[in-house]
Amino acid sequence: MLRVDTTDREPGARRPKVTRYSAANLDFFFAYDVPASRRHVLDLKALAAADAHIVLAAGENSRGTWIRMAIELLAERLGSELLEFPGDHDGFALHPHGFATRFGEILLGTHLAADQS
C-alpha cells in the first residue's frame, strides 16, 4: 500500500519489532483511524490562516504513492513548500541518522539555504 522498501536503510538500522501492543495499535488504526481520515474534509482556509507553523514533509523515496500525492496536493493548495526526509514512508525508522539530521536542519532553519541552492 505504501511501497515501503525495507532494504533501503542506513547500515545497522532495523525495523521495530512487532509486539502484541503494536499489532493492537495497528488493528485499531485500520479499524478506526483510516475510515475516519477518509471521511474527514480538511478546512484549507483554517489551515492557511493558522498561527502555527505547519511543516509539510514526505520521504524522498515515496514519490508516486497515494500518501505522498496527498501531501503534495495539500502543499499545493496551501501554497507551502514540501520538505523531504531520507527514505520513504517510514524513513524515521530505516534512516534514523539522516532523519534526525534533516529534522534538526528544519528546526534550526538551516534547511532554507540548502534547499534554495
N, C-alpha and C positions, 0 to 999 in steps of 0.2 A: 504494500500500500504506500509506503514512504520511500521505497527503493534504498534502504539503508545498506551500505556496503561495509560489512563488518571487517573486511580485510584492509580498508582504508583507515589506518590508525598510526599513531605515533608508536615508536618502539616501546614495548613494555605496557602499553595501555590495554586494559582488559574491560570487557563489558561487565557491568554489575551483575552479580548472581541473582537469579530469580528465586525469591523466597515465597513462602505462603502469604506473607504480608504484601509483598509487591505484586504477586499474582492476584490477590484480592483487590488491590487498588486498581489494577488493570481491568479486572472484571467490572468494577464499579464505573470506571472511566468509560468503557464501551457501553454499559447499560444505561448510564445517566448523562454523563458529560457530552459524549458525542451527539446523541439525539438533541440535547438542549442547544448545542452550538449550531446545529443545522437549522433550528427554528429561530434562533436569535438574529435580529437585524441590528447591525451597528448603527449608532447615531453619529454619522460622519460629521455633522455640524458641531456636535458637542465635543467630539474628539479634536477637531480642528481648533476649537475655541478653548480647549483645556489649558489651564495654567501650568500643568505638569509637562515636563519634557518627555515626549514619547519617542522611544528609540525603536525603530523597526529593523529587525535583523533576520538573517537566514544563513544557512550553511552554504558555503561557496559551491559545494558539490550536489546541492539539492535542486539545481535548475531542472525544470520540466515536471516536477512533482506537483500535485494539487495543492499541497500546503505552501509550497514556495510561490506558486502562482497566486494564491490568495493574499499573501503578504505583499507581493509585487503590486497587485491591484490596489490594496489598501494604501501603499506608499504613493502610488499614482494619484489616487483620489484625494489624499491629504496633501499632495504636493511635497512629500517628505522624501528624504534620502533613505535608501535601503542599504544598511551596512551588512557586511559579510563576515562570517566567522569561518575558521577552518573546518573542513569535513562537511557532513551533510546534516540530517535532522538531529542526530544526537552527537554532534561534534564535541560537545562538552565532555562526553564520556570517552570517546575514542581519540580525541585531540586535546587532552586536558591542559597541557602546557601552552599550546597555541591558542586555545580558547581563553585561558587566563590572561595571556599576553594581550590579546585583542580586546578583552573586556577592560583591562587596565587602560589601554590606549583610549578607549571610548570614554571611560570615567574621567580620565585626565584631560580629554580633549585633544590629545596628541594625534589622533587618527585624522584630524582635519587636514593637516599638512600632507600626510602620507596619501590620503585619498584624492587630493587635488593635484598630485604630481603625475 
